[in-house]
Amino acid sequence: MRRIGPHADGYQKLAAEFKESAERASTLTKTLLEGGDAPERKRFEDEYFANDQESFARFLGLLGDLGWVKNWRVDGKPLP
């Protein structure tokens, strides 16, 4: 999105798809946390789901890490 800029053709569609995907990932992550204890849920809320740029950047980093774990498992490698 940065590459094409906000005035380029297709930007609005990309922005809408990104927003939808980010919201879905957030919902799924929060669902996973429902089984955790209250302090851990609070920590995730503060660090990854607060309504600021730093939290969103951390959340995107978390999703990147989860992607690595998924690929590791898809390759048939066990988690340590």
Stockholm file with secondary structure:
# STOCKHOLM 1.0

chainA/1-80         MRRIGPHADGYQKLAAEFKESAERASTLTKTLLEGGDAPERKRFEDEYFANDQESFARFLGLLGDLGWVKNWRVDGKPLP
#=GR chainA/1-80 SS CTTTCTTSTTHHHHHHHHHHHHHHHHHHHHHHHTTSCHHHHHHHHHHHSSSSHHHHHHHHHHHHHHHHHHHHHHTTCCCC
#=GC SS_cons        CTTTCTTSTTHHHHHHHHHHHHHHHHHHHHHHHTTSCHHHHHHHHHHHSSSSHHHHHHHHHHHHHHHHHHHHHHTTCCCC
//
